[in-house]
Structure formats: C-alpha cells, structure tokens
Amino acid sequence: MADFSDIQASPGIQAFPDIQASPGGPSSDPFFADPGRDIRVMGILNLSPDSFYAPSRLEFSILESGADIIDVGAVSTRPGAAPVSEEEEWHRLESVLREISQTFPHLAGIPSSTSSPAISIDSVQTASSATFPAISIDTTRAGIIERACDLLGAPVIVNDISAGEDDPAMLPLAGRLGLQYIAMHKRGTPLTMQTLCDYDDVISEVSDYFRRFSLRAAEAGVSDWILDPGFGFAKDASQCFRLLSGLGQLRVAGHPVLVGISRKSFIYNTLGISPEEALPATSALHLAALERGADILRVHDVRSARGVISLYRSLHGVQ
C-alpha cells in the first residue's frame, strides 16, 4: 500500500487549503458572507446504475467540464436505495479511476518527499493545459479510500455521507493520511432516513451535530474538514428549505460549507416537475446558498453553477 505519511507532513499539498468560511463582514447581518471569497464547484460523476438523476450516470464529460473537484461515487444514496457490497463498489470505481489517472497524468506527480517543493493539487495542469481538478471519492468505506489512494498514487478528498459513523476506520484513516474530509449530516440509511425527519429545530440540531463531529475529527487527527448539511438526507422538503434559509448559522469554527442540492426532490416535487426540468430552480437556490455563505456547490451542471457564481459576484460589485 502507498504510504502517504509524508504528504500529511506537507501542508501545501492540501487540495484547497485556502477555502475558509467567511466571517461576519460589513453587512448588519452577522452571517454576512464575503462575495469575493473563494468559491469552488464540485462536479458529480455517478457510476451507479440507479442514481436519481439518470443523465448523470456514467457522464464522463464531467471530467472536462472545468469543475474544481470531480466527485466520483459508485453507490446511490437516494432515498430507498439498496446497499451495495464493498467489492461491487470497488468494481465500479476501479476502471474509472484508472481512466482518470490516464486523463490527468500529473495526478501521480505530487511530491513523495517533504523535501520536494509543495504543490497544490488545484495548480497542477495536464499536458493539454486544462485546469487540474481535485478528485473526491463519495464513499463511507475506509477500504475504498485506501484502494483509491493506492491506485491514483495521490491523496483524494474523502466525501463521506456518514461523517465517519458507518465505518469506524474512516476518520482514523483520513487523519493518518492527511486527507481533506467532507462530513455530511444524516440519520439512518437510504432505506430508513426519510422516516427519521423529526426535529425540534433542524438548524440547531444539525449545528450541534457538527460541533460534536469536530471533537471526533480532532481526536482522529482530521483538521481540514468541510461541512455538508445533508439536504434531503433525513430531512423533508420544509426542513431542506429551512436549512438553506439558515445556512449561515451552520458554520462551525470556520469550516467551509458544501451545498449539495442539485436537482433534488425537495426542489422538483415542490414545483411539480421532473429532475430533468429542475436546472433553473436549482440555479435560483444556488444563488440563495451563495448569499448565505456556501463555499462549494456540488452540481450536475458545472457551467450553470459557474454562471450563478459570476452573477452573484456581479450583483455585489465583485469582479
């Protein structure tokens, strides 16, 4: 197995070390977000045959979409999705990760010694001069992350919808390898989560969850983590809108906030449309998320998300 202990010792190797949730600013709103902050777009690459938005399945053009991050997932986590074995998950991932390593050959060009100059993943370019995307793996299993790092010869971002609860080895692995970590709030499993939507106050309860998570992360040596409120995961439509409305209140100790609402059911069911028709509504809510401090947008439609970010900045006079 590849040893990434030297990568952990090199802070310059982190994928996005400059992303920080914006503190209160000149607005009277204590949750003001600086429109000039660094905002990233994460493009979704689904390898599962039953993900809720069919056009995203095996849509490899996302690799050349200009996304800052490519989030590769091989297990559907939509409500009602059946579990998949670890071997089947890896079977779906392995060939695609090999293709990614060939498409972006500099992925393995990250220094393997702390004496080498630090290189930030987002500054590396392929031979075609395209912007090099960071790779995140959407999984709850530490074994999948280990295999992905071995295959790619480089660190990945861990996108764990269970925030380390489904696999006790996940957080210690991320801490040992020095991996950037996305922690999401949910309850139950895809089969049970929509029966677990009872909250007295969804914003305060999700905030409390991440305060507790920060202690678990610190114990495991994970300091570079991103907060994902988990829209649609054990939340009904009204709770999703409430979370989005109060997004600025979810910042925990300056950690960046990821918003994953692209074409989700709380949007299209509210409007009585299909996921395929939900891009304009998604864009409207992406703007709302940016106004409330979102730092990363996880999307099916990278170009549209870029447009929303551009308009958001123009709205506030930021070039």
C-alpha positions as CSV (number, residue, x, y, z in Angstrom):
1,M,0.0,0.0,0.0
2,A,1.2,3.5,-0.8
3,D,2.5,5.5,2.3
4,F,1.1,9.0,2.4
5,S,2.6,9.9,5.8
6,D,5.0,12.3,4.2
7,I,2.1,14.0,2.4
8,Q,0.4,14.6,5.7
9,A,3.5,16.4,6.9
10,S,3.4,18.9,4.0
11,P,0.5,21.4,4.4
12,G,1.0,22.8,0.9
13,I,-0.3,19.5,-0.5
14,Q,-3.9,20.1,0.7
15,A,-6.4,20.3,-2.1
16,F,-8.0,23.6,-1.1
17,P,-6.2,24.9,1.9
18,D,-7.4,28.5,1.2
19,I,-11.1,27.7,1.5
20,Q,-12.4,29.2,4.7
21,A,-16.0,30.1,5.6
22,S,-16.3,33.9,5.5
23,P,-16.6,35.6,8.9
24,G,-19.1,38.4,9.6
25,G,-18.5,41.3,7.4
26,P,-19.7,44.8,6.7
27,S,-23.3,43.8,6.5
28,S,-25.5,44.2,9.6
29,D,-26.2,40.5,9.1
30,P,-23.9,38.6,11.5
31,F,-23.8,35.8,8.9
32,F,-22.7,38.0,6.1
33,A,-20.6,36.1,3.5
34,D,-17.8,37.9,1.6
35,P,-18.8,37.7,-2.1
36,G,-15.1,37.9,-3.0
37,R,-14.4,34.7,-1.2
38,D,-13.0,31.6,-2.9
39,I,-16.0,29.5,-4.2
40,R,-15.5,26.1,-5.7
41,V,-17.6,23.9,-8.0
42,M,-17.7,20.1,-7.5
43,G,-18.9,18.1,-10.5
44,I,-20.8,14.9,-9.9
45,L,-19.7,11.7,-11.7
46,N,-22.2,8.9,-10.8
47,L,-21.1,5.3,-11.5
48,S,-24.2,3.7,-10.0
49,P,-26.9,2.5,-12.3
50,D,-29.7,3.8,-10.1
51,S,-28.8,7.3,-9.1
52,F,-31.9,9.6,-9.0
53,Y,-30.8,11.8,-11.9
54,A,-30.3,9.5,-14.9
55,P,-28.3,11.8,-17.2
56,S,-25.5,12.0,-14.6
57,R,-24.9,8.2,-14.8
58,L,-21.5,7.5,-16.4
59,E,-21.4,11.0,-17.8
60,F,-17.7,11.2,-18.3
61,S,-17.8,14.6,-20.0
62,I,-17.9,16.0,-16.4
63,L,-14.1,15.3,-16.4
64,E,-13.6,18.1,-18.9
65,S,-16.3,20.4,-17.5
66,G,-13.9,22.8,-15.7
67,A,-15.0,21.7,-12.3
68,D,-12.6,22.3,-9.4
69,I,-13.4,19.0,-7.9
70,I,-14.7,15.8,-9.5
71,D,-16.8,13.8,-7.0
72,V,-16.8,10.1,-8.1
73,G,-19.4,7.9,-6.5
74,A,-20.3,4.3,-7.2
75,V,-23.2,3.7,-4.7
76,S,-26.5,5.5,-4.9
77,T,-27.6,7.1,-1.7
78,R,-31.0,8.3,-2.9
79,P,-33.9,7.5,-0.5
80,G,-34.8,3.8,-0.8
81,A,-31.5,2.8,-2.5
82,A,-30.4,-0.7,-1.8
83,P,-27.0,-1.4,-0.2
84,V,-24.0,-2.4,-2.3
85,S,-21.1,-4.6,-1.2
86,E,-17.6,-3.1,-0.9
87,E,-16.4,-5.3,-3.7
88,E,-19.1,-4.2,-6.1
89,E,-18.4,-0.6,-5.2
90,W,-14.7,-1.0,-6.0
91,H,-15.5,-2.9,-9.2
92,R,-17.5,0.1,-10.4
93,L,-14.8,2.5,-9.3
94,E,-11.5,0.9,-10.3
95,S,-11.6,1.2,-14.1
96,V,-12.9,4.7,-14.0
97,L,-10.2,5.8,-11.6
98,R,-7.6,4.2,-13.9
99,E,-9.1,6.3,-16.8
100,I,-8.9,9.4,-14.6
101,S,-5.2,8.8,-13.8
102,Q,-4.5,8.5,-17.5
103,T,-6.6,11.5,-18.5
104,F,-4.8,13.6,-15.8
105,P,-1.3,12.0,-15.7
106,H,0.0,14.6,-13.3
107,L,-2.2,13.2,-10.6
108,A,0.7,11.0,-9.6
109,G,3.2,13.9,-9.9
110,I,2.6,15.1,-6.4
111,P,5.9,15.1,-4.3
112,S,6.5,12.0,-2.4
113,S,9.1,13.6,-0.2
114,T,8.7,16.5,2.2
115,S,12.0,17.9,0.9
116,S,10.3,18.4,-2.5
117,P,8.6,21.8,-3.3
118,A,5.0,21.8,-2.2
119,I,2.4,21.5,-5.0
120,S,-1.2,22.4,-4.6
121,I,-3.5,20.0,-6.4
122,D,-5.5,22.8,-7.9
123,S,-2.5,24.4,-9.5
124,V,-1.3,21.3,-11.4
125,Q,-2.1,21.2,-15.1
126,T,-2.5,18.3,-17.6
127,A,-0.5,18.3,-20.8
128,S,-3.4,19.9,-22.5
129,S,-3.2,22.9,-20.1
130,A,-6.7,22.2,-18.7
131,T,-7.2,23.1,-15.1
132,F,-6.4,20.1,-13.0
133,P,-9.4,19.0,-10.8
134,A,-9.1,17.5,-7.4
135,I,-10.6,14.1,-7.1
136,S,-13.1,13.3,-4.3
137,I,-14.4,9.8,-3.6
138,D,-18.0,9.6,-2.4
139,T,-18.0,6.6,-0.1
140,T,-18.5,5.6,3.5
141,R,-15.8,2.9,3.4
142,A,-12.2,3.3,4.5
143,G,-11.2,0.4,2.4
144,I,-12.4,2.2,-0.8
145,I,-10.4,5.3,0.1
146,E,-7.2,3.2,0.7
147,R,-7.6,1.5,-2.7
148,A,-8.3,4.8,-4.5
149,C,-5.2,6.4,-3.0
150,D,-3.1,3.4,-3.9
151,L,-4.4,3.3,-7.5
152,L,-4.0,7.0,-8.1
153,G,-0.7,7.3,-6.2
154,A,-2.0,10.5,-4.7
155,P,-4.4,11.8,-1.9
156,V,-8.1,12.2,-2.6
157,I,-10.8,14.2,-0.9
158,V,-13.0,11.9,1.2
159,N,-16.7,12.7,0.7
160,D,-18.4,10.6,3.5
161,I,-22.2,11.0,3.9
162,S,-21.9,9.2,7.2
163,A,-19.3,11.6,8.7
164,G,-17.4,8.5,9.9
165,E,-20.3,6.8,11.6
166,D,-20.7,3.9,9.1
167,D,-17.1,2.8,9.2
168,P,-15.1,3.4,12.4
169,A,-11.9,3.2,10.4
170,M,-12.7,6.1,8.1
171,L,-11.8,9.1,10.3
172,P,-8.5,7.5,11.6
173,L,-7.5,6.7,8.0
174,A,-8.2,10.3,6.9
175,G,-6.2,11.6,9.8
176,R,-3.3,9.2,9.2
177,L,-3.1,10.0,5.5
178,G,-3.8,13.8,6.0
179,L,-6.8,13.7,3.7
180,Q,-9.2,16.5,3.3
181,Y,-12.6,15.3,4.6
182,I,-16.2,16.2,3.8
183,A,-18.6,15.3,6.6
184,M,-22.3,15.2,6.0
185,H,-25.2,15.1,8.4
186,K,-27.7,12.3,8.0
187,R,-29.8,9.8,10.1
188,G,-30.2,6.1,9.3
189,T,-29.6,4.6,5.9
190,P,-31.0,5.3,2.5
191,L,-33.7,2.7,3.3
192,T,-34.8,4.3,6.5
193,M,-33.7,8.0,6.5
194,Q,-37.0,9.5,5.3
195,T,-38.7,8.1,8.4
196,L,-36.3,9.9,10.6
197,C,-37.2,13.6,9.9
198,D,-38.3,14.5,13.4
199,Y,-36.5,17.7,14.6
200,D,-37.5,20.3,17.1
201,D,-35.2,22.8,15.3
202,V,-33.4,21.4,12.3
203,I,-30.8,24.2,12.2
204,S,-29.8,24.0,15.8
205,E,-29.7,20.2,15.8
206,V,-27.6,20.0,12.7
207,S,-25.3,22.6,14.1
208,D,-24.9,20.7,17.3
209,Y,-24.2,17.5,15.3
210,F,-21.2,19.2,13.6
211,R,-19.9,20.6,16.9
212,R,-19.8,17.1,18.2
213,F,-18.3,15.9,15.0
214,S,-15.5,18.5,15.3
215,L,-14.4,16.7,18.5
216,R,-14.4,13.3,16.9
217,A,-12.4,14.7,14.0
218,A,-9.9,16.3,16.2
219,E,-9.4,13.0,18.1
220,A,-8.7,11.3,14.8
221,G,-6.3,14.0,13.6
222,V,-8.6,15.4,11.0
223,S,-8.4,19.2,11.0
224,D,-9.1,20.0,7.3
225,W,-12.8,19.2,7.0
226,I,-15.8,20.6,5.2
227,L,-19.4,20.7,6.5
228,D,-22.3,19.3,4.4
229,P,-25.7,19.8,5.9
230,G,-27.1,16.8,4.0
231,F,-30.0,18.3,2.1
232,G,-32.6,15.5,1.6
233,F,-30.9,13.1,4.0
234,A,-33.4,12.6,6.8
235,K,-34.9,16.0,6.0
236,D,-38.3,16.6,4.4
237,A,-38.8,19.4,1.9
238,S,-39.7,22.1,4.5
239,Q,-36.6,21.2,6.6
240,C,-34.4,21.5,3.5
241,F,-35.7,24.9,2.8
242,R,-35.3,25.9,6.4
243,L,-31.7,24.6,6.3
244,L,-31.0,26.6,3.2
245,S,-32.6,29.7,4.6
246,G,-30.4,29.5,7.8
247,L,-27.3,28.2,6.1
248,G,-25.1,31.0,7.6
249,Q,-25.9,29.7,11.1
250,L,-24.3,26.3,10.3
251,R,-20.7,27.5,10.2
252,V,-18.6,25.6,12.8
253,A,-15.2,27.0,13.8
254,G,-14.6,28.5,10.3
255,H,-15.0,25.3,8.4
256,P,-16.2,25.6,4.7
257,V,-19.8,24.7,3.9
258,L,-20.7,22.5,0.9
259,V,-24.2,22.7,-0.5
260,G,-25.5,19.6,-2.5
261,I,-29.0,20.5,-3.7
262,S,-28.6,19.9,-7.5
263,R,-31.9,18.8,-9.0
264,K,-33.1,17.2,-5.7
265,S,-36.6,16.1,-4.9
266,F,-37.4,18.9,-2.5
267,I,-36.9,21.2,-5.5
268,Y,-38.7,19.4,-8.2
269,N,-41.5,18.0,-6.1
270,T,-42.3,21.5,-4.8
271,L,-42.7,22.7,-8.3
272,G,-44.4,19.6,-9.7
273,I,-41.6,19.0,-12.3
274,S,-39.0,16.3,-13.0
275,P,-35.3,16.3,-12.1
276,E,-34.6,16.9,-15.8
277,E,-36.6,20.1,-15.7
278,A,-35.1,21.3,-12.4
279,L,-32.0,23.2,-13.5
280,P,-33.4,26.7,-13.5
281,A,-34.8,26.2,-10.0
282,T,-31.5,24.6,-8.8
283,S,-29.7,27.7,-10.1
284,A,-32.1,30.0,-8.2
285,L,-31.4,28.2,-5.0
286,H,-27.7,28.1,-5.7
287,L,-27.8,31.9,-5.7
288,A,-29.6,31.8,-2.3
289,A,-26.9,29.4,-1.0
290,L,-24.1,31.7,-2.1
291,E,-25.8,34.7,-0.4
292,R,-25.8,32.6,2.8
293,G,-22.2,31.6,2.7
294,A,-21.8,28.4,0.6
295,D,-18.2,27.8,-0.3
296,I,-18.6,24.7,-2.5
297,L,-21.5,23.9,-4.8
298,R,-21.9,20.2,-5.6
299,V,-23.6,20.0,-9.0
300,H,-24.6,18.1,-12.1
301,D,-24.3,21.2,-14.3
302,V,-20.9,22.8,-13.9
303,R,-21.3,25.5,-16.5
304,S,-24.6,26.7,-15.0
305,A,-23.1,26.8,-11.5
306,R,-20.2,28.9,-12.8
307,G,-22.7,31.3,-14.3
308,V,-24.5,31.6,-10.9
309,I,-21.2,32.4,-9.1
310,S,-20.4,35.0,-11.7
311,L,-23.8,36.7,-11.4
312,Y,-23.6,36.5,-7.6
313,R,-20.3,38.4,-7.7
314,S,-21.5,40.9,-10.2
315,L,-24.6,41.6,-8.0
316,H,-22.2,42.6,-5.2
317,G,-19.8,44.5,-7.5
318,V,-17.0,42.0,-7.3
319,Q,-15.1,41.1,-10.4
